[in-house]
Amino acid sequence: MSRKRWLALGRLVLAAVLAAAVTGAFWIAMYGIPLWGVPSPKEVESVRIEFSQSKECRILTEPEQIELAVKLLNKLNYQPFTQPSESSERLGPDVTITCILRDGREVSAGANWITGWWKGKAHALKEPDLFVNLAEGLFLKS
């Protein structure tokens, strides 16, 4: 290949990388950072959902309900470079979802109205209220 073609290819690759970086930055600014390491619904044997306000606990074993609960974890996107409020962090989660995996491990995530917890670390939620409202609407018995 001639030098001109290598330069053209280099410019194309650089433009693609820059476009991907800008698009990724805008996506994170709009929707927040998603949780990393959320299990696939196929890896989950059952799900335990605990509501601290009502002291209610639900165990889900139906595949459709498990899939819905695991997909709900995608609503726990958090704000980059933002610390959660200390008062909210002290209160703890209002809703905790624990996925019991087929290999026996447990993965938990929780949230109150403005703070989410994942792998023991608190994060300021990008969309406050959304996770708790959805969890209560979908899984809390009336």
MDTraj code that builds the backbone (N, CA, C; nanometers):
import mdtraj as md
import numpy as np

residues = "MET SER ARG LYS ARG TRP LEU ALA LEU GLY ARG LEU VAL LEU ALA ALA VAL LEU ALA ALA ALA VAL THR GLY ALA PHE TRP ILE ALA MET TYR GLY ILE PRO LEU TRP GLY VAL PRO SER PRO LYS GLU VAL GLU SER VAL ARG ILE GLU PHE SER GLN SER LYS GLU CYS ARG ILE LEU THR GLU PRO GLU GLN ILE GLU LEU ALA VAL LYS LEU LEU ASN LYS LEU ASN TYR GLN PRO PHE THR GLN PRO SER GLU SER SER GLU ARG LEU GLY PRO ASP VAL THR ILE THR CYS ILE LEU ARG ASP GLY ARG GLU VAL SER ALA GLY ALA ASN TRP ILE THR GLY TRP TRP LYS GLY LYS ALA HIS ALA LEU LYS GLU PRO ASP LEU PHE VAL ASN LEU ALA GLU GLY LEU PHE LEU LYS SER".split()
xyz = np.array([
    [0.0844, -0.1179, 0.0000],
    [0.0000, 0.0000, 0.0000],
    [0.0888, 0.1241, 0.0000],
    [0.0414, 0.2243, -0.0691],
    [0.1203, 0.3469, -0.0760],
    [0.1007, 0.4273, 0.0519],
    [0.1889, 0.5222, 0.0662],
    [0.1853, 0.6068, 0.1865],
    [0.0552, 0.6876, 0.1940],
    [0.0054, 0.7340, 0.0811],
    [-0.1186, 0.8121, 0.0788],
    [-0.2363, 0.7291, 0.1300],
    [-0.2394, 0.6034, 0.0917],
    [-0.3491, 0.5166, 0.1377],
    [-0.3397, 0.4908, 0.2882],
    [-0.2191, 0.4742, 0.3404],
    [-0.2008, 0.4548, 0.4848],
    [-0.2465, 0.5790, 0.5613],
    [-0.2124, 0.6970, 0.5091],
    [-0.2553, 0.8205, 0.5746],
    [-0.4078, 0.8348, 0.5717],
    [-0.4677, 0.8024, 0.4592],
    [-0.6140, 0.8087, 0.4486],
    [-0.6792, 0.7100, 0.5449],
    [-0.6237, 0.5901, 0.5532],
    [-0.6768, 0.4893, 0.6457],
    [-0.6601, 0.5353, 0.7904],
    [-0.5460, 0.5951, 0.8214],
    [-0.5218, 0.6473, 0.9564],
    [-0.6215, 0.7555, 0.9938],
    [-0.6490, 0.8460, 0.9005],
    [-0.7467, 0.9525, 0.9259],
    [-0.8861, 0.8950, 0.9477],
    [-0.9208, 0.7949, 0.8702],
    [-1.0514, 0.7304, 0.8849],
    [-1.0655, 0.6640, 1.0221],
    [-0.9623, 0.5937, 1.0628],
    [-0.9645, 0.5278, 1.1942],
    [-0.9706, 0.6324, 1.3051],
    [-0.8930, 0.7397, 1.2937],
    [-0.8949, 0.8460, 1.3938],
    [-1.0327, 0.9105, 1.4019],
    [-1.0956, 0.9364, 1.2879],
    [-1.2296, 0.9955, 1.2868],
    [-1.3307, 0.9022, 1.3519],
    [-1.3206, 0.7730, 1.3250],
    [-1.4131, 0.6762, 1.3850],
    [-1.3949, 0.6700, 1.5364],
    [-1.2705, 0.6701, 1.5832],
    [-1.2433, 0.6655, 1.7277],
    [-1.2953, 0.7920, 1.7956],
    [-1.2721, 0.9074, 1.7357],
    [-1.3213, 1.0325, 1.7939],
    [-1.4737, 1.0372, 1.7955],
    [-1.5367, 0.9910, 1.6896],
    [-1.6830, 0.9882, 1.6859],
    [-1.7381, 0.8962, 1.7945],
    [-1.6750, 0.7808, 1.8128],
    [-1.7192, 0.6881, 1.9169],
    [-1.7009, 0.7489, 2.0557],
    [-1.5904, 0.8184, 2.0787],
    [-1.5651, 0.8802, 2.2089],
    [-1.6666, 0.9907, 2.2385],
    [-1.6947, 1.0740, 2.1397],
    [-1.7908, 1.1826, 2.1593],
    [-1.9307, 1.1259, 2.1820],
    [-1.9687, 1.0263, 2.1029],
    [-2.0994, 0.9638, 2.1194],
    [-2.1115, 0.8998, 2.2573],
    [-2.0074, 0.8304, 2.3007],
    [-2.0085, 0.7681, 2.4332],
    [-2.0201, 0.8706, 2.5450],
    [-1.9492, 0.9818, 2.5314],
    [-1.9554, 1.0867, 2.6334],
    [-2.0957, 1.1474, 2.6408],
    [-2.1575, 1.1723, 2.5262],
    [-2.2938, 1.2256, 2.5260],
    [-2.3927, 1.1247, 2.5848],
    [-2.3767, 0.9965, 2.5530],
    [-2.4662, 0.8941, 2.6059],
    [-2.4567, 0.8895, 2.7579],
    [-2.3349, 0.8920, 2.8110],
    [-2.3162, 0.8883, 2.9565],
    [-2.3732, 1.0143, 3.0209],
    [-2.3558, 1.1292, 2.9561],
    [-2.4118, 1.2531, 3.0107],
    [-2.5643, 1.2470, 3.0149],
    [-2.6254, 1.1858, 2.9141],
    [-2.7717, 1.1792, 2.9085],
    [-2.8297, 1.0716, 3.0001],
    [-2.7709, 0.9522, 2.9988],
    [-2.8316, 0.8369, 3.0659],
    [-2.7557, 0.7875, 3.1884],
    [-2.6358, 0.8335, 3.2115],
    [-2.5573, 0.7894, 3.3255],
    [-2.4757, 0.6651, 3.2940],
    [-2.4028, 0.6194, 3.3928],
    [-2.3167, 0.5029, 3.3774],
    [-2.3946, 0.3786, 3.4196],
    [-2.4045, 0.2795, 3.3322],
    [-2.4771, 0.1569, 3.3695],
    [-2.3959, 0.0714, 3.4661],
    [-2.4644, -0.0175, 3.5355],
    [-2.3962, -0.1117, 3.6244],
    [-2.3191, -0.2132, 3.5417],
    [-2.1979, -0.2437, 3.5834],
    [-2.1162, -0.3453, 3.5168],
    [-2.1230, -0.4740, 3.5965],
    [-2.1389, -0.5850, 3.5289],
    [-2.1387, -0.7143, 3.5956],
    [-2.2760, -0.7651, 3.6350],
    [-2.3810, -0.7053, 3.5821],
    [-2.5164, -0.7554, 3.6092],
    [-2.5303, -0.8908, 3.5399],
    [-2.5776, -0.9924, 3.6113],
    [-2.5871, -1.1249, 3.5495],
    [-2.6937, -1.1318, 3.4416],
    [-2.6778, -1.2252, 3.3542],
    [-2.7787, -1.2530, 3.2517],
    [-2.8949, -1.3260, 3.3188],
    [-3.0175, -1.3039, 3.2733],
    [-3.1316, -1.3764, 3.3334],
    [-3.1146, -1.5283, 3.3264],
    [-3.0416, -1.5784, 3.2278],
    [-3.0201, -1.7232, 3.2162],
    [-2.9290, -1.7771, 3.3263],
    [-2.8457, -1.6904, 3.3854],
    [-2.7550, -1.7314, 3.4927],
    [-2.8227, -1.7319, 3.6293],
    [-2.9429, -1.6751, 3.6380],
    [-3.0101, -1.6545, 3.7670],
    [-3.1108, -1.7657, 3.7930],
    [-3.0999, -1.8245, 3.9107],
    [-3.1924, -1.9307, 3.9520],
    [-3.3177, -1.8723, 4.0157],
    [-3.2992, -1.7716, 4.1024],
    [-3.4120, -1.7045, 4.1663],
    [-3.3705, -1.5635, 4.2048],
    [-3.4695, -1.4826, 4.2365],
    [-3.4459, -1.3437, 4.2756],
    [-3.5235, -1.3165, 4.4033],
    [-3.4568, -1.2513, 4.4980],
    [-3.5211, -1.2095, 4.6229],
    [-3.5289, -1.0566, 4.6212],
    [-3.6479, -1.0031, 4.6380],
    [-3.6681, -0.8583, 4.6409],
    [-3.7201, -0.8210, 4.7783],
    [-3.6455, -0.7319, 4.8462],
    [-3.6824, -0.6904, 4.9815],
    [-3.7187, -0.5422, 4.9815],
    [-3.8315, -0.5120, 5.0440],
    [-3.8783, -0.3751, 5.0583],
    [-3.8650, -0.3376, 5.2057],
    [-3.7748, -0.2451, 5.2383],
    [-3.7479, -0.2148, 5.3789],
    [-3.8620, -0.1377, 5.4455],
    [-3.9348, -0.0538, 5.3708],
    [-4.0433, 0.0245, 5.4310],
    [-4.1576, -0.0650, 5.4785],
    [-4.1982, -0.1586, 5.3944],
    [-4.3115, -0.2452, 5.4292],
    [-4.2668, -0.3782, 5.4906],
    [-4.1373, -0.3996, 5.4995],
    [-4.0806, -0.5245, 5.5537],
    [-4.1266, -0.6468, 5.4758],
    [-4.1569, -0.6272, 5.3490],
    [-4.2042, -0.7378, 5.2654],
    [-4.0881, -0.7930, 5.1838],
    [-4.0914, -0.9243, 5.1611],
    [-3.9886, -0.9922, 5.0827],
    [-4.0574, -1.0839, 4.9823],
    [-4.0156, -1.0758, 4.8561],
    [-4.0725, -1.1614, 4.7514],
    [-3.9610, -1.2462, 4.6935],
    [-3.9892, -1.3729, 4.6697],
    [-3.8970, -1.4635, 4.6029],
    [-3.9552, -1.4940, 4.4653],
    [-3.8782, -1.4669, 4.3617],
    [-3.9236, -1.4901, 4.2248],
    [-3.8505, -1.6105, 4.1675],
    [-3.9274, -1.7051, 4.1133],
    [-3.8668, -1.8235, 4.0520],
    [-3.9134, -1.8451, 3.9080],
    [-4.0178, -1.7745, 3.8666],
    [-4.0675, -1.7862, 3.7291],
    [-3.9698, -1.7166, 3.6342],
    [-3.9349, -1.7774, 3.5212],
    [-3.8374, -1.7168, 3.4288],
    [-3.8747, -1.5756, 3.3830],
    [-4.0028, -1.5498, 3.3587],
    [-4.0450, -1.4168, 3.3145],
    [-4.0232, -1.3132, 3.4242],
    [-4.0545, -1.3497, 3.5483],
    [-4.0359, -1.2586, 3.6611],
    [-3.8876, -1.2349, 3.6889],
    [-3.8064, -1.3406, 3.6768],
    [-3.6618, -1.3262, 3.6954],
    [-3.6054, -1.2309, 3.5910],
    [-3.6461, -1.2495, 3.4668],
    [-3.5967, -1.1624, 3.3594],
    [-3.6367, -1.0174, 3.3846],
    [-3.7587, -0.9944, 3.4299],
    [-3.8059, -0.8597, 3.4590],
    [-3.7245, -0.7962, 3.5718],
    [-3.6972, -0.8733, 3.6767],
    [-3.6200, -0.8209, 3.7898],
    [-3.4760, -0.7888, 3.7492],
    [-3.4154, -0.8756, 3.6692],
    [-3.2779, -0.8517, 3.6253],
    [-3.2731, -0.7298, 3.5326],
    [-3.3716, -0.7167, 3.4460],
    [-3.3760, -0.5995, 3.3576],
    [-3.3990, -0.4708, 3.4361],
    [-3.4666, -0.4808, 3.5496],
    [-3.4888, -0.3637, 3.6333],
    [-3.3566, -0.3056, 3.6834],
    [-3.2565, -0.3902, 3.7001],
    [-3.1257, -0.3416, 3.7444],
    [-3.0645, -0.2445, 3.6439],
    [-3.1092, -0.2479, 3.5193],
    [-3.0592, -0.1536, 3.4194],
    [-3.1094, -0.0118, 3.4439],
    [-3.2027, 0.0060, 3.5353],
    [-3.2524, 0.1396, 3.5699],
    [-3.1714, 0.2020, 3.6831],
    [-3.0652, 0.1359, 3.7245],
    [-2.9796, 0.1887, 3.8307],
    [-2.8581, 0.2625, 3.7746],
    [-2.8725, 0.3272, 3.6608],
    [-2.7616, 0.4062, 3.6070],
    [-2.7287, 0.5184, 3.7048],
    [-2.5998, 0.5473, 3.7183],
    [-2.5596, 0.6497, 3.8140],
    [-2.4851, 0.7633, 3.7452],
    [-2.4798, 0.8765, 3.8161],
    [-2.4169, 0.9965, 3.7625],
    [-2.2657, 0.9874, 3.7788],
    [-2.1912, 1.0160, 3.6721],
    [-2.0456, 1.0159, 3.6857],
    [-1.9989, 1.1377, 3.7663],
    [-1.8966, 1.1183, 3.8445],
    [-1.8309, 1.2265, 3.9201],
    [-1.9225, 1.2965, 4.0191],
    [-2.0248, 1.2287, 4.0682],
    [-2.1180, 1.2866, 4.1645],
    [-2.1231, 1.1971, 4.2880],
    [-2.1042, 1.2575, 4.4034],
    [-2.1099, 1.1831, 4.5286],
    [-2.2549, 1.1782, 4.5779],
    [-2.2972, 1.0652, 4.6331],
    [-2.4331, 1.0590, 4.6899],
    [-2.4407, 1.1425, 4.8168],
    [-2.5601, 1.1897, 4.8489],
    [-2.5760, 1.2696, 4.9704],
    [-2.5558, 1.1801, 5.0926],
    [-2.4928, 1.2348, 5.1934],
    [-2.4636, 1.1569, 5.3142],
    [-2.5909, 1.1149, 5.3864],
    [-2.6905, 1.2022, 5.3899],
    [-2.8143, 1.1675, 5.4611],
    [-2.8848, 1.0514, 5.3922],
    [-2.8859, 1.0512, 5.2615],
    [-2.9484, 0.9410, 5.1877],
    [-2.8696, 0.8127, 5.2046],
    [-2.7384, 0.8251, 5.2078],
    [-2.6528, 0.7073, 5.2216],
    [-2.6733, 0.6415, 5.3581],
    [-2.6954, 0.7216, 5.4617],
    [-2.7167, 0.6672, 5.5965],
    [-2.8480, 0.5913, 5.6076],
    [-2.9478, 0.6326, 5.5309],
    [-3.0790, 0.5672, 5.5382],
    [-3.0766, 0.4249, 5.4848],
    [-2.9906, 0.3983, 5.3867],
    [-2.9834, 0.2651, 5.3285],
    [-3.0882, 0.2462, 5.2205],
    [-3.0840, 0.1309, 5.1548],
    [-3.1763, 0.1079, 5.0429],
    [-3.3196, 0.0805, 5.0881],
    [-3.4146, 0.1306, 5.0105],
    [-3.5559, 0.1006, 5.0312],
    [-3.5936, -0.0301, 4.9616],
    [-3.5256, -0.0591, 4.8497],
    [-3.5492, -0.1812, 4.7734],
    [-3.4152, -0.2483, 4.7493],
    [-3.4076, -0.3771, 4.7777],
    [-3.2865, -0.4547, 4.7506],
    [-3.3238, -0.5745, 4.6652],
    [-3.2540, -0.5898, 4.5544],
    [-3.2744, -0.7047, 4.4659],
    [-3.1510, -0.7922, 4.4752],
    [-3.1707, -0.9177, 4.5139],
    [-3.0611, -1.0135, 4.5240],
    [-3.0857, -1.1251, 4.4241],
    [-2.9923, -1.1416, 4.3330],
    [-2.9996, -1.2483, 4.2327],
    [-2.9208, -1.3675, 4.2846],
    [-2.9855, -1.4811, 4.2999],
    [-2.9183, -1.6045, 4.3399],
    [-2.8844, -1.6788, 4.2109],
    [-2.7564, -1.6893, 4.1834],
    [-2.7116, -1.7481, 4.0576],
    [-2.7134, -1.8997, 4.0642],
    [-2.7106, -1.9625, 3.9507],
    [-2.7146, -2.1087, 3.9425],
    [-2.5930, -2.1734, 4.0072],
    [-2.4811, -2.1012, 4.0150],
    [-2.3610, -2.1568, 4.0784],
    [-2.3569, -2.1303, 4.2289],
    [-2.4640, -2.0720, 4.2845],
    [-2.4738, -2.0510, 4.4284],
    [-2.4337, -1.9118, 4.4751],
    [-2.3691, -1.8332, 4.3915],
    [-2.3306, -1.6982, 4.4311],
    [-2.4528, -1.6076, 4.4359],
    [-2.4401, -1.4974, 4.5108],
    [-2.5456, -1.3984, 4.5198],
    [-2.4919, -1.2627, 4.4769],
    [-2.5705, -1.1914, 4.3988],
    [-2.5352, -1.0574, 4.3535],
    [-2.6484, -0.9657, 4.3961],
    [-2.6156, -0.8583, 4.4697],
    [-2.7187, -0.7691, 4.5229],
    [-2.6999, -0.6262, 4.4744],
    [-2.8116, -0.5600, 4.4550],
    [-2.8155, -0.4173, 4.4244],
    [-2.9347, -0.3596, 4.4984],
    [-2.9215, -0.2361, 4.5407],
    [-3.0322, -0.1741, 4.6118],
    [-3.0362, -0.0258, 4.5840],
    [-3.1454, 0.0356, 4.6235],
    [-3.1590, 0.1795, 4.6039],
    [-3.2641, 0.2355, 4.6973],
    [-3.2456, 0.3607, 4.7341],
    [-3.3543, 0.4371, 4.7919],
    [-3.3920, 0.5397, 4.6861],
    [-3.4544, 0.6474, 4.7236],
    [-3.5081, 0.7376, 4.6215],
    [-3.4004, 0.8108, 4.5423],
    [-3.2806, 0.8318, 4.5982],
    [-3.1792, 0.9076, 4.5236],
    [-3.0416, 0.8415, 4.5188],
    [-3.0231, 0.7332, 4.5907],
    [-2.8935, 0.6674, 4.5962],
    [-2.9076, 0.5194, 4.5625],
    [-2.8130, 0.4685, 4.4845],
    [-2.8105, 0.3271, 4.4517],
    [-2.6853, 0.2619, 4.5064],
    [-2.6944, 0.1337, 4.5401],
    [-2.5804, 0.0583, 4.5903],
    [-2.5518, -0.0579, 4.4976],
    [-2.4266, -0.0725, 4.4607],
    [-2.3836, -0.1830, 4.3754],
    [-2.2451, -0.2240, 4.4193],
    [-2.2300, -0.3530, 4.4511],
    [-2.1032, -0.4087, 4.4973],
    [-2.0469, -0.3312, 4.6169],
    [-2.1373, -0.2940, 4.7085],
    [-2.0978, -0.2288, 4.8328],
    [-2.0650, -0.0811, 4.8219],
    [-2.0821, -0.0221, 4.7064],
    [-2.0500, 0.1182, 4.6888],
    [-2.1757, 0.1970, 4.6554],
    [-2.1906, 0.3141, 4.7182],
    [-2.3067, 0.3996, 4.6945],
    [-2.2802, 0.4927, 4.5765],
    [-2.3840, 0.5153, 4.4967],
    [-2.3759, 0.6033, 4.3802],
    [-2.4994, 0.6927, 4.3768],
    [-2.4810, 0.8163, 4.3291],
    [-2.5950, 0.9058, 4.3068],
    [-2.6645, 0.8622, 4.1781],
    [-2.7929, 0.8325, 4.1867],
    [-2.8665, 0.7837, 4.0707],
    [-2.8884, 0.8937, 3.9670],
    [-2.8810, 0.8563, 3.8417],
    [-2.9060, 0.9509, 3.7328],
    [-3.0536, 0.9883, 3.7271],
    [-3.1423, 0.8914, 3.7478],
    [-3.2858, 0.9171, 3.7468],
    [-3.3432, 0.8818, 3.8846],
    [-3.3414, 0.9768, 3.9785],
    [-3.3943, 0.9483, 4.1119],
    [-3.5397, 0.9024, 4.1047],
    [-3.5793, 0.8224, 4.1984],
    [-3.7161, 0.7710, 4.2145],
    [-3.7527, 0.6603, 4.1163],
    [-3.6907, 0.6533, 4.0003],
    [-3.7346, 0.5614, 3.8964],
    [-3.7255, 0.4157, 3.9416],
    [-3.6113, 0.3729, 3.9939],
    [-3.5911, 0.2336, 4.0319],
    [-3.6891, 0.1900, 4.1402],
    [-3.7023, 0.2704, 4.2444],
    [-3.7911, 0.2341, 4.3555],
    [-3.9363, 0.2320, 4.3089],
    [-3.9768, 0.3311, 4.2307],
    [-4.1142, 0.3337, 4.1803],
    [-4.1442, 0.2119, 4.0936],
    [-4.0527, 0.1772, 4.0042],
    [-4.0739, 0.0602, 3.9190],
    [-4.0785, -0.0685, 4.0009],
    [-3.9862, -0.0828, 4.0958],
    [-3.9827, -0.2046, 4.1780],
    [-4.1122, -0.2186, 4.2577],
    [-4.1577, -0.1102, 4.3179],
    [-4.2823, -0.1173, 4.3949],
    [-4.4015, -0.1469, 4.3045],
    [-4.4059, -0.0838, 4.1900],
    [-4.5177, -0.1058, 4.0986],
    [-4.5212, -0.2460, 4.0408],
    [-4.4055, -0.3037, 4.0156],
    [-4.3993, -0.4358, 3.9550],
    [-4.4097, -0.5507, 4.0545],
    [-4.3504, -0.5341, 4.1725],
    [-4.3328, -0.6498, 4.2615],
    [-4.3950, -0.6385, 4.3995],
    [-4.4371, -0.5218, 4.4414],
    [-4.4944, -0.5078, 4.5757],
    [-4.6429, -0.5433, 4.5707],
    [-4.6828, -0.6325, 4.6571],
    [-4.8246, -0.6737, 4.6606],
    [-4.9089, -0.5588, 4.7132],
    [-5.0258, -0.5428, 4.6564],
    [-5.1153, -0.4350, 4.6994],
    [-5.1987, -0.4784, 4.8165],
])
top = md.Topology()
chain = top.add_chain()
for i, resn in enumerate(residues, 1):
    res = top.add_residue(resn, chain, resSeq=i)
    for name in ("N", "CA", "C"):
        top.add_atom(name, md.element.get_by_symbol(name[0]), res)
traj = md.Trajectory(xyz[None], top)
